[in-house]
Amino acid sequence: MIKNAVDVPVVEIKMSPFDILRGFKELFHFTENLRQPMNSSSIVAFCNKKSRKKQQNCRNIANKHAFQYWHKNCIIYICESDMLVFGTVGRNKGMDKFLIIADDFTGANDTGVQFTKRGIPTKVIFSKVENEIDCQALVVDTESRGLSGEEAYKRVKEISESVLTNSFNCVYKKVDSTLRGNIAEEVKALYEVYRPELVVFAPAYPANHRTTINGIQHISNTPVSKTEIGRDPIKPVIEDDITKLLQGSIGEKVVHVPIDSLRSGNLDFSNNEFVTFDAAQDEDLIKIVKLVGALKKKTLWVGSAGLANAIMQVNIPSIPVLGVVGSVSEVSRNQVHFAQSKGVKVVRVNIAELLRDKNLTPYIEEAVNELKQGCDTILVSSYNREDYEACIQLGSKMGISKEEISTFTQQTLGKIVENILTNAAVSGLFLTGGDTAIEVIRHINAKGSRILQEVVAGIPLMQLEGGPFHGLRVITKAGAFGEINAIDFCIQKLKEAL
């Protein structure tokens, strides 16, 4: 550990300059127990001392991007090295390199973006690899979906032989979540070249209503073969049993893990080479990645963009978002309920109770605990109409007007947010309700903001300027704006790397 002259925490991280942008997202997890807010003087970057220019460039990159992923006060030393230390999971890794083989252009892109969202430089190419790879994630589009099985096998094998002369930490065969294409033949081709110890096949993409139950691939709860995909006039999908699909071409024993066994953890596939999985929720895919990762085997991953996202979520977890909903609009309430159904945690701030007892600690602690567990969290002052009416009725009895209750609510939420940000890491703030938004901004002492983009019509993404939370990304939304998924969408947007 490097010593420093001032009395503030120091974290020493070794990483190459190329990895700095990717690393910052992980670095702030590393400082989980540090308490005070960070400012621009807290970030120090050191590179090769022989190169003043490189050292200055590194420092500039660090200062420019440090506040996209807000955390506590620390001095971070970034030293030129081949090793990146991921403090959260206690493992040492060199720069990960990812290979994705896709059978069409749209599939190449929807899987590649799962890596880009985590700040990993990603490139899509359409042919054999002839030069050294200059990106961290390479997606090869083989354009083989419409070919015959034999032609697809030959093309994927030829491309695999050229690209696998490079070294990759993760090899991923992207397949269509509706099982279109020559999946078995292409998996066989890649398997013969890569020679993994384990092949994992999990084509589910729950976010797009593609699930695998009892080994059968479904679209919106209907087996694929019974949908329009199964009636395609050129190349219908007639086999929606993923185990049979794979085994037909591989010629090896394929073991299937049903969803009950997956969720209970009562399973052992460590001695099997080919394994297929059920999955009906994003959490199922994450569990698959964790179970397989624990085996520490050379693995060929086969799946849609859903499994690719799960791999990223486990290995490069995103920092959660804090949302604040002070609007009493029914539109906002429905948006909160929708986000909650997608796994976002909700902290209900009981304003009526706080009118009598101004103890904010329970709400602060609940939100901080959820955020520290990596959960996106929303503070809500009016979860339903009854919350609002109870507050107004109590205010009337106490001689407090609606306007005074509204002001009290906004100030209360501002104080809670200020305390949360001092004690937990967030990748951004989502604020609903104009009065609520400005009160929160005042409490965290921002001097202004810089507008970055419009994420949805009338809903901007900005970056705070000035104050202890300089650089924190914020999305604001008028209470009645947006479709039912607006809050959930904005939360995901705040977690993406710019």
C-alpha positions in Angstrom: 0.0 0.0 0.0 1.3 3.4 -0.9 1.6 5.9 2.0 0.2 9.4 1.7 0.8 12.5 3.7 -2.8 13.5 4.3 -5.2 11.7 6.5 -7.6 10.2 4.0 -8.0 6.6 2.9 -5.8 5.3 0.1 -6.6 2.5 -2.4 -3.8 1.2 -4.6 -5.0 -0.4 -7.8 -2.8 -1.8 -10.5 -4.1 -1.6 -14.0 -3.1 -0.6 -17.5 -4.0 2.8 -18.9 -6.2 1.0 -21.5 -8.3 -0.5 -18.6 -8.9 2.7 -16.7 -12.4 3.4 -18.0 -13.5 -0.1 -17.4 -11.8 -0.3 -14.1 -13.4 2.8 -12.5 -16.7 1.0 -12.3 -15.1 -1.7 -10.2 -12.8 0.5 -8.3 -15.6 2.2 -6.5 -16.9 -1.1 -5.2 -13.4 -1.5 -3.7 -14.0 1.5 -1.5 -17.2 0.3 0.0 -16.4 1.2 3.6 -15.1 4.7 3.0 -17.3 7.4 4.3 -16.8 11.0 3.1 -17.7 12.3 -0.4 -15.0 12.4 -3.1 -13.9 15.5 -4.9 -11.7 16.1 -7.9 -8.5 16.3 -5.8 -9.1 12.8 -4.5 -8.3 11.1 -7.8 -4.6 10.6 -8.6 -3.4 8.5 -11.5 0.2 7.4 -11.9 1.7 5.6 -15.0 5.2 4.9 -16.2 7.4 7.6 -14.6 9.6 7.6 -17.6 6.8 9.1 -19.7 5.4 12.4 -18.4 3.0 12.6 -21.3 1.5 9.2 -20.6 1.3 10.0 -16.9 -0.6 13.2 -17.6 -2.9 11.5 -20.1 -3.8 8.8 -17.6 -4.5 11.5 -15.0 -6.8 13.3 -17.4 -8.7 10.2 -18.2 -9.2 9.4 -14.5 -10.4 12.9 -13.6 -12.7 13.0 -16.6 -14.5 9.7 -15.8 -14.2 9.4 -12.1 -17.6 10.9 -11.3 -19.7 8.8 -13.8 -19.6 6.1 -11.1 -20.0 8.0 -7.8 -18.5 6.7 -4.6 -16.8 7.6 -1.3 -13.7 9.6 -0.5 -10.4 8.0 -1.3 -7.2 8.5 -3.2 -6.9 6.0 -6.0 -3.5 5.2 -7.4 -3.6 3.7 -10.8 -0.2 2.1 -11.7 0.7 0.8 -15.1 0.4 -3.0 -14.8 -0.9 -6.1 -16.6 -3.0 -7.0 -13.6 -6.4 -5.5 -12.8 -7.5 -6.1 -9.2 -11.2 -6.5 -8.7 -11.7 -5.8 -5.0 -15.3 -6.8 -4.8 -14.9 -10.5 -5.7 -11.3 -11.0 -4.4 -9.7 -12.2 -7.6 -6.9 -11.1 -9.8 -7.5 -10.8 -13.5 -5.6 -9.7 -16.6 -7.5 -7.8 -19.2 -10.4 -10.1 -20.1 -10.9 -10.7 -23.8 -14.3 -12.0 -25.1 -15.1 -13.8 -28.3 -18.7 -13.9 -29.6 -19.6 -16.0 -32.6 -23.1 -14.9 -34.0 -25.0 -16.2 -37.0 -26.5 -12.9 -38.1 -25.9 -9.2 -37.9 -28.7 -8.2 -35.5 -27.8 -11.0 -33.1 -24.2 -9.9 -33.2 -25.2 -6.4 -32.2 -27.8 -7.3 -29.5 -25.2 -9.5 -27.8 -22.2 -7.2 -28.4 -24.1 -4.3 -26.7 -24.2 -6.3 -23.5 -20.5 -5.9 -23.3 -20.5 -2.2 -24.4 -23.0 -1.4 -21.6 -20.3 -2.4 -19.2 -17.7 -0.1 -20.8 -15.9 -2.9 -22.7 -14.7 -1.8 -26.2 -16.5 -4.1 -28.7 -16.1 -4.6 -32.4 -18.2 -6.5 -34.9 -16.5 -8.1 -38.0 -17.9 -10.1 -40.9 -15.0 -12.3 -41.9 -12.0 -14.4 -40.7 -9.6 -12.7 -38.4 -6.3 -11.9 -40.2 -4.7 -9.4 -37.9 -4.2 -9.2 -34.1 -7.3 -8.3 -32.3 -7.3 -4.7 -31.0 -10.4 -4.7 -28.9 -11.5 -6.3 -25.7 -14.7 -7.9 -27.1 -14.8 -9.3 -30.6 -18.1 -10.3 -32.2 -17.8 -12.3 -35.5 -20.9 -12.3 -37.6 -20.8 -15.5 -39.7 -24.0 -14.8 -41.6 -24.7 -18.5 -41.5 -28.3 -18.6 -40.2 -29.8 -19.1 -43.7 -27.3 -21.7 -44.9 -27.7 -25.5 -44.9 -26.5 -27.3 -41.8 -23.4 -28.6 -43.6 -22.5 -25.2 -45.0 -23.0 -23.5 -41.6 -20.7 -26.1 -39.9 -17.9 -25.5 -42.5 -18.1 -21.7 -42.3 -18.2 -21.5 -38.5 -15.3 -24.0 -38.2 -13.2 -22.1 -40.7 -13.8 -18.8 -38.9 -13.3 -20.3 -35.5 -9.9 -21.7 -36.5 -8.8 -18.3 -37.6 -10.0 -16.3 -34.7 -9.0 -18.7 -31.9 -5.4 -18.3 -32.7 -5.9 -15.3 -30.3 -6.4 -15.9 -26.6 -9.8 -15.3 -25.1 -11.0 -15.6 -21.5 -14.6 -16.2 -22.6 -15.9 -17.8 -25.8 -19.6 -17.3 -26.4 -21.7 -18.8 -29.2 -24.6 -16.5 -29.7 -27.8 -18.2 -30.9 -31.3 -17.0 -31.6 -33.7 -17.1 -28.6 -36.4 -18.6 -30.9 -33.9 -21.4 -32.0 -33.8 -20.3 -35.6 -30.6 -21.2 -37.5 -28.2 -24.1 -37.5 -27.5 -24.1 -33.8 -26.4 -27.7 -33.3 -24.1 -27.7 -36.3 -22.5 -24.4 -35.4 -22.0 -25.4 -31.7 -20.3 -28.7 -32.9 -18.0 -26.7 -35.2 -16.9 -24.3 -32.4 -16.6 -27.2 -29.9 -14.2 -29.1 -32.2 -11.9 -26.1 -32.5 -12.1 -24.6 -29.0 -12.2 -28.0 -27.2 -13.9 -26.8 -24.0 -14.3 -28.9 -20.8 -18.0 -27.9 -20.6 -20.6 -26.7 -23.0 -23.5 -24.7 -21.4 -26.6 -24.1 -23.5 -29.2 -21.7 -22.1 -31.0 -19.8 -24.9 -33.7 -18.1 -22.7 -34.1 -14.4 -22.9 -36.7 -13.6 -20.2 -36.6 -9.8 -20.8 -38.0 -10.5 -24.3 -40.4 -13.2 -23.1 -38.3 -16.1 -24.4 -38.1 -18.8 -21.7 -37.1 -22.4 -21.3 -39.4 -24.6 -19.2 -38.9 -28.4 -18.9 -36.4 -28.2 -21.7 -38.9 -26.6 -24.1 -38.2 -23.1 -25.6 -41.2 -20.8 -25.3 -42.2 -17.4 -26.7 -44.7 -15.7 -24.3 -45.5 -19.1 -22.7 -46.1 -20.8 -26.1 -43.7 -23.5 -27.3 -41.7 -22.1 -30.2 -42.8 -24.8 -32.6 -46.5 -23.7 -32.0 -45.8 -20.1 -32.9 -45.3 -18.4 -36.3 -41.6 -19.3 -36.0 -42.7 -23.0 -36.3 -44.7 -22.1 -39.4 -42.0 -20.2 -41.2 -42.4 -21.1 -45.0 -38.6 -21.3 -45.6 -37.0 -22.7 -42.5 -39.5 -23.5 -39.7 -38.3 -24.4 -36.2 -39.8 -27.8 -35.6 -37.6 -28.8 -32.6 -38.1 -26.7 -29.5 -36.6 -29.3 -27.1 -33.2 -27.8 -26.5 -31.6 -31.1 -25.3 -32.8 -33.0 -28.3 -31.7 -30.1 -30.6 -28.2 -30.2 -29.3 -27.8 -34.0 -28.9 -28.9 -34.6 -32.5 -25.8 -33.2 -33.9 -23.2 -33.5 -31.1 -23.7 -37.3 -30.7 -22.7 -37.0 -27.0 -24.9 -37.3 -23.9 -26.6 -34.0 -23.0 -27.8 -33.5 -19.5 -30.7 -31.1 -18.8 -31.1 -29.0 -15.6 -34.8 -28.3 -14.9 -35.8 -25.0 -13.3 -36.7 -26.5 -9.9 -33.3 -28.1 -9.6 -31.6 -24.9 -10.7 -33.4 -22.7 -8.2 -33.0 -25.2 -5.3 -29.3 -25.7 -6.0 -29.8 -29.4 -5.7 -27.8 -30.5 -8.8 -24.5 -31.8 -9.8 -23.4 -31.6 -13.4 -19.7 -31.3 -12.8 -19.0 -34.7 -14.5 -21.0 -33.8 -17.7 -19.6 -32.2 -20.8 -22.9 -30.9 -22.4 -25.5 -29.3 -20.2 -28.7 -27.5 -21.1 -30.7 -25.3 -18.7 -34.2 -24.1 -18.0 -34.6 -20.4 -17.3 -37.7 -18.3 -16.8 -36.3 -15.1 -15.2 -33.1 -13.1 -15.4 -32.2 -14.4 -12.0 -32.1 -17.9 -13.3 -29.5 -17.0 -15.9 -27.4 -15.3 -13.3 -27.6 -18.4 -11.1 -26.4 -20.5 -14.1 -23.4 -18.3 -14.6 -22.5 -18.4 -10.9 -22.9 -22.2 -10.7 -20.8 -22.8 -13.9 -18.2 -20.3 -12.9 -17.7 -22.0 -9.6 -16.5 -25.2 -11.5 -13.6 -23.2 -13.0 -13.7 -25.2 -16.2 -12.9 -24.1 -19.7 -16.5 -23.4 -20.9 -18.2 -22.8 -24.2 -21.2 -20.6 -23.5 -24.2 -21.0 -25.8 -27.1 -18.7 -25.5 -28.9 -15.5 -26.6 -28.2 -12.0 -25.5 -29.9 -12.9 -22.2 -27.1 -15.2 -21.1 -24.5 -12.8 -22.3 -26.0 -10.1 -20.1 -26.0 -12.5 -17.1 -22.3 -13.2 -17.7 -21.6 -9.5 -17.6 -23.7 -8.9 -14.6 -21.9 -11.6 -12.6 -18.4 -10.6 -13.7 -18.7 -6.9 -14.0 -21.7 -6.0 -11.8 -23.3 -2.7 -12.5 -23.5 -0.1 -9.6 -27.2 0.4 -8.6 -29.3 3.5 -9.2 -31.2 5.5 -6.5 -34.6 6.8 -7.6 -36.7 9.4 -5.8 -40.4 9.7 -6.6 -42.1 12.6 -4.8 -44.9 13.0 -7.4 -48.4 12.1 -6.4 -49.3 11.4 -10.1 -51.0 8.1 -10.8 -48.8 7.8 -13.8 -45.7 7.8 -11.6 -47.2 5.4 -9.1 -47.9 2.9 -11.9 -44.4 3.3 -13.1 -43.0 2.6 -9.7 -45.2 -0.6 -9.4 -43.9 -1.7 -12.8 -40.3 -1.1 -11.9 -40.9 -3.0 -8.6 -42.2 -6.0 -10.7 -38.9 -6.0 -12.5 -36.9 -6.3 -9.3 -36.3 -2.7 -8.3 -36.5 -2.3 -4.5 -39.0 0.3 -3.1 -38.5 2.1 0.2 -41.9 3.6 1.2 -41.3 6.9 3.1 -44.2 7.4 5.4 -44.7 11.2 5.4 -47.7 11.0 7.7 -45.6 9.2 10.3 -42.7 11.7 9.8 -45.0 14.6 10.5 -45.2 13.3 14.1 -41.8 11.7 14.4 -39.0 13.1 12.2 -36.7 10.1 12.5 -35.2 9.6 9.0 -32.8 6.9 10.1 -34.9 3.8 9.3 -35.5 4.9 5.7 -31.8 5.9 5.2 -30.6 2.5 6.5 -33.1 0.5 4.5 -32.1 2.2 1.2 -28.4 2.0 2.0 -28.6 -1.7 2.7 -30.4 -2.4 -0.5 -27.9 -0.3 -2.5 -25.0 -2.1 -0.9 -26.5 -5.4 -2.0 -26.4 -4.1 -5.6 -30.2 -3.5 -5.8 -31.7 -0.5 -7.7 -33.7 1.3 -5.1 -36.6 3.9 -5.3 -37.7 6.2 -2.4 -41.4 6.8 -2.7 -43.5 9.2 -0.7 -46.8 8.2 -2.1 -46.9 4.5 -3.0 -50.6 4.5 -3.4 -53.5 7.0 -3.2 -54.2 6.0 0.4 -50.7 7.2 1.5 -51.4 10.7 0.1 -54.9 10.9 1.6 -53.7 9.7 5.0 -51.1 12.4 5.0 -53.5 15.2 4.0 -56.0 14.1 6.7 -53.4 14.1 9.4 -52.1 17.4 8.3 -55.6 18.8 8.5 -55.9 17.6 12.1 -52.5 19.2 12.9 -53.3 22.5 11.2 -50.8 21.9 8.4 -51.8 22.9 4.9 -51.4 20.8 1.7 -48.8 23.3 0.5 -46.8 22.9 3.8 -47.1 19.1 3.6 -45.8 19.2 0.0 -42.8 21.4 1.0 -42.1 19.1 4.0 -42.2 16.0 1.7 -39.7 17.5 -0.7 -37.3 18.6 2.1 -37.5 15.2 3.8 -36.7 13.4 0.6 -33.8 15.7 0.0 -32.3 15.1 3.5 -32.7 11.3 3.0 -31.0 11.4 -0.4 -28.1 13.4 1.0 -27.5 10.9 3.7 -27.8 7.9 1.4 -25.3 9.3 -1.1 -22.8 9.7 1.7 -23.1 6.1 2.7 -23.7 4.1 -0.5 -22.5 3.9 -4.1 -24.8 4.8 -6.9 -24.3 5.1 -10.7 -26.9 7.8 -10.9 -30.0 9.5 -9.6 -33.5 9.3 -11.0 -35.8 12.1 -9.9 -39.5 12.4 -10.5 -41.5 15.5 -9.8 -40.1 19.0 -10.5 -40.3 20.3 -6.9 -38.8 17.1 -5.6 -36.0 17.1 -8.1 -34.8 20.7 -7.3 -35.0 20.1 -3.6 -32.8 17.0 -3.9 -30.3 18.9 -6.0 -30.2 21.7 -3.4 -29.6 19.3 -0.6 -26.6 17.7 -2.3 -25.3 21.2 -3.0 -24.9 21.0 -6.8 -24.3 24.3 -8.6 -25.9 23.3 -11.8 -26.0 20.6 -14.4 -24.8 19.8 -18.0 -27.4 18.2 -20.2 -26.0 15.1 -22.0 -29.0 13.7 -24.0 -32.7 13.0 -24.1 -33.3 9.4 -23.1 -37.0 9.5 -23.8 -39.2 12.3 -25.2 -39.1 15.0 -22.6 -36.9 13.1 -20.2 -33.2 14.3 -20.1 -30.0 12.8 -18.8 -27.6 15.3 -17.2 -24.5 15.5 -15.2 -24.2 17.5 -12.0 -21.7 20.3 -11.8 -20.2 21.7 -8.6 -20.6 20.5 -5.1 -19.5 17.2 -3.4 -21.3 15.1 -6.0 -19.8 16.8 -9.0 -20.2 14.6 -12.1 -23.0 12.4 -10.8 -25.4 11.5 -13.6 -29.1 12.4 -13.1 -32.3 11.8 -15.0 -35.3 14.0 -14.2 -38.9 13.3 -15.2 -42.1 15.2 -14.8 -44.6 13.2 -12.7 -47.1 12.5 -15.5 -44.5 11.9 -18.2 -43.7 8.6 -19.8 -45.1 5.1 -20.5 -45.5 2.5 -17.7 -41.9 1.3 -18.1 -40.3 4.8 -18.0 -38.8 4.6 -14.6 -37.4 1.1 -15.2 -36.0 2.2 -18.5 -34.3 5.3 -17.1 -32.7 3.2 -14.3 -31.2 0.9 -16.8 -30.0 3.9 -18.8 -28.2 5.3 -15.8 -26.3 2.1 -15.3 -24.9 2.0 -18.9 -21.4 3.3 -19.6 -21.2 6.5 -21.6 
